[in-house]
Amino acid sequence: MTVERIRSWFWSLGKFDTIVALLIVTISGLLLVRLPLVKHFKGIYFNETLQDCLIALLGLICVLIVKPPTIKYFGWPRLKWVGGFAFAIAVAWVVFEIDGGYDIKQPLRVKVAAVISLLSIGLAEEMISRVLIFGTLLRFGTRFAVLASSLIFGLMHINVYLPDWSAWDAYWHVMMATGFGIFVCALFMATRSYWVVVVFHALADWTVIFDKKNTYTGADYSPGILEGLRWGIEDLFGFLCWSGLFILFLLRGKWPKWSIRLAIKWKLVEQE
């Protein structure tokens, strides 16, 4: 089967079939490039960096085969006013994450290896989640592409809790990652740059590698069903999620009705 036939077949699929095909590619990639655990330099896993690079390469191959519209986003970022606004929010969030009580005490070689590891995470997850999945789902509408790709991105984090299953932790992480994905989709569209979201994703994961200054040492707390579900919803609709939704409104070229009413009330604009 030629590349043209594969591309033609893929673009002829409906919503459900496309999502199934993308899930198969994603899960297969995670399974095929899984390497034995090798620990070195105080907890930094170099094989994980290699795994992420291989996943990014697999995603790039799929992108070159199907050629989604987001293949154009490998160029320089477009920082018009909406892109600049989204970029400013991303920078502020990264500064908050890095300065939020995390300490770096490892040797220089470990710091360098850690940064490379973080960049590999950004390269892999953004290649799969944004360039490939989000890009190919755009043909079904921006709203569907944002929600579906962000949910898939969130579900991709379940493997962190295997084989020692923790249902609540997995649920909260999936919801938080889904909200994160909504913002990254908005940042991706606003800047039209794969490299911006890669660097943002890498730095937003700063705490995955580097140690906390102050760690929580209290007793474990098991929430009730309603409380646990509420925490997950709060994780989903956090600052980044609302920021992403607002940026998506701006990208439509229309201001939200509530913002127009607020501007009229504050006499920032005159009502026609």
C-alpha positions in Angstrom: 0.0 0.0 0.0 1.5 3.4 -1.1 1.6 6.5 1.1 -1.0 8.2 -1.1 -3.4 5.3 -0.5 -2.9 5.4 3.2 -3.4 9.1 3.3 -6.5 8.9 1.1 -7.9 6.1 3.3 -7.2 8.0 6.5 -8.9 11.2 5.4 -12.0 9.3 4.3 -12.6 8.1 7.9 -15.4 9.5 10.0 -15.1 11.0 13.5 -15.2 7.8 15.4 -13.0 5.8 13.0 -10.4 8.6 13.0 -10.2 8.7 16.8 -9.9 4.9 16.9 -7.1 4.9 14.3 -5.3 7.7 16.3 -5.7 5.8 19.6 -4.2 2.7 17.9 -1.2 4.6 16.7 -0.7 6.3 20.0 -1.0 3.1 22.2 1.1 1.1 19.7 3.8 3.8 19.9 3.9 3.7 23.7 4.1 -0.1 23.7 6.6 -0.5 20.9 9.3 1.9 22.2 9.0 0.9 25.8 12.6 0.2 27.0 13.9 -1.5 30.1 14.3 0.8 33.1 17.8 2.2 33.4 18.5 4.6 36.2 21.5 6.9 36.2 22.6 10.2 37.8 20.4 10.3 40.8 17.0 9.4 39.5 17.2 10.8 35.9 16.1 8.1 33.5 18.0 8.4 30.3 16.1 5.6 28.7 12.9 7.7 29.1 14.5 10.5 27.1 15.3 8.0 24.4 11.7 6.7 24.5 10.3 10.1 24.1 12.6 10.9 21.2 11.5 7.6 19.5 7.8 8.5 20.1 8.4 12.0 18.6 10.0 10.3 15.6 7.1 7.9 15.2 4.7 10.9 15.4 6.7 12.8 12.8 6.5 9.8 10.4 2.7 9.7 10.9 2.5 13.4 10.3 4.5 13.2 7.1 2.3 10.4 5.9 -1.2 11.9 6.6 -0.1 15.6 6.2 -2.5 17.4 8.6 -2.8 21.2 8.3 -0.7 21.6 11.4 2.3 20.4 9.4 2.7 24.1 8.6 3.2 24.9 12.3 6.9 23.8 12.2 8.0 27.3 11.3 8.6 30.5 13.3 5.9 31.5 15.7 3.3 34.1 14.6 3.1 36.6 17.5 0.3 38.9 16.6 -1.6 40.4 19.5 -3.6 37.2 20.3 -0.5 35.1 19.9 1.5 37.6 22.1 -1.3 37.5 24.7 -1.2 33.7 24.8 2.6 33.7 24.9 2.6 36.1 27.8 0.2 33.8 29.8 2.4 30.8 29.0 5.5 32.7 30.2 3.8 33.7 33.4 2.7 30.2 34.1 6.2 28.8 33.5 7.7 31.4 35.9 5.1 30.5 38.5 5.9 26.7 38.1 9.6 27.1 38.3 9.5 29.5 41.2 6.8 27.6 43.1 9.0 26.1 45.8 11.3 23.8 43.8 14.9 23.4 44.4 17.7 22.4 42.1 20.6 20.8 44.0 21.9 18.3 41.4 25.3 18.6 39.7 25.5 20.5 36.4 25.6 17.3 34.3 22.4 16.2 35.9 20.7 19.5 35.4 21.6 19.4 31.7 20.4 15.8 31.4 17.1 16.9 33.1 16.5 19.8 30.8 17.1 17.4 27.8 14.7 15.0 29.3 12.0 17.7 29.7 12.5 18.8 26.1 12.1 15.2 24.9 8.7 15.0 26.8 7.6 18.2 25.0 8.8 17.0 21.6 7.0 13.7 21.9 3.7 14.7 23.5 3.2 17.7 21.4 4.1 15.9 18.2 1.5 13.2 18.9 -1.2 15.3 20.7 -1.1 18.6 18.9 0.5 18.2 15.4 -1.0 14.7 14.7 -4.2 14.2 16.7 -5.4 17.8 17.0 -4.3 18.5 13.4 -6.1 15.6 11.9 -9.3 16.2 13.9 -9.5 19.8 12.7 -11.5 18.8 9.7 -14.4 18.0 12.1 -14.3 21.5 13.5 -12.0 23.4 15.9 -14.3 22.9 18.9 -14.3 19.1 18.4 -10.6 19.0 17.7 -9.7 20.9 20.9 -12.0 18.9 23.2 -11.3 15.5 21.7 -7.5 15.9 21.4 -7.3 17.4 24.9 -9.3 14.5 26.4 -7.1 11.9 24.5 -4.0 13.8 25.8 -5.4 13.5 29.4 -6.1 9.8 29.0 -2.6 9.2 27.8 -1.4 10.0 31.4 -3.2 7.0 32.9 -0.1 4.8 32.2 1.7 6.8 34.9 -0.4 5.0 37.5 0.2 1.5 36.2 0.6 -1.2 37.4 0.1 0.2 40.9 -3.4 1.5 40.2 -4.7 4.6 42.1 -8.1 5.5 40.7 -8.4 8.9 42.3 -4.9 10.0 41.4 -5.4 8.8 37.8 -8.7 10.6 37.6 -7.3 13.9 38.9 -4.3 13.7 36.7 -6.4 13.0 33.6 -8.7 16.0 34.4 -5.7 18.3 35.0 -4.0 17.2 31.8 -7.2 17.7 29.8 -7.4 21.3 31.0 -3.7 21.7 30.3 -4.3 20.4 26.8 -7.1 22.9 26.1 -4.7 25.7 26.8 -1.9 24.2 24.8 -4.3 23.8 21.8 -5.1 27.5 22.1 -1.4 28.5 22.4 -0.7 26.2 19.4 -3.3 27.9 17.3 -2.5 31.5 18.5 1.2 31.2 17.8 1.0 28.7 15.0 4.2 27.2 16.3 5.1 23.6 17.3 8.3 24.9 19.0 6.5 27.3 21.3 4.3 24.6 22.7 7.2 22.2 23.0 9.2 24.6 25.1 6.1 25.6 27.2 5.2 21.9 27.8 8.8 21.1 28.8 9.1 24.0 31.3 5.6 23.4 32.6 6.7 19.9 33.5 9.6 21.4 35.5 8.4 19.8 38.7 8.4 16.3 37.2 12.2 16.3 37.4 13.3 18.7 40.0 12.7 18.3 43.7 10.3 20.3 45.9 11.7 22.4 48.7 8.7 21.7 50.9 7.0 18.3 50.7 3.7 17.4 52.2 4.1 14.9 55.1 0.6 14.6 56.4 -1.5 11.5 56.5 -3.1 10.2 53.3 -6.7 11.4 52.9 -9.3 9.3 51.0 -12.0 11.6 49.7 -15.7 10.7 49.3 -17.1 10.1 45.9 -18.7 13.6 45.5 -15.6 15.3 46.9 -13.3 13.4 44.7 -15.3 14.1 41.6 -15.5 17.8 42.5 -11.7 18.0 42.9 -11.4 16.5 39.4 -13.7 19.1 38.0 -11.7 21.8 39.7 -8.5 20.4 38.3 -10.1 20.5 34.8 -11.4 24.0 35.0 -8.2 25.6 36.4 -6.5 28.8 35.3 -5.0 27.4 32.2 -8.2 25.9 30.9 -10.1 29.2 31.3 -7.2 31.0 29.7 -7.3 28.6 26.8 -11.0 29.0 26.3 -10.7 32.8 26.4 -7.9 32.7 23.8 -10.0 30.4 21.6 -12.8 33.0 21.8 -10.4 35.7 20.7 -9.2 33.6 17.8 -12.7 33.5 16.5 -12.4 37.2 15.8 -15.4 38.0 18.1 -15.3 39.2 21.6 -17.4 37.1 24.1 -20.7 38.8 24.8 -19.9 39.1 28.5 -16.7 41.0 27.8 -18.6 43.4 25.5 -21.2 44.0 28.2 -18.4 44.6 30.8 -16.7 47.0 28.4 -19.9 49.0 28.0 -20.6 49.0 31.7 -17.1 50.4 32.4 -17.5 52.9 29.5 -14.5 51.5 27.7 -16.6 51.5 24.5 -19.8 53.2 23.4 -22.9 51.2 22.7 -24.3 51.7 19.2 
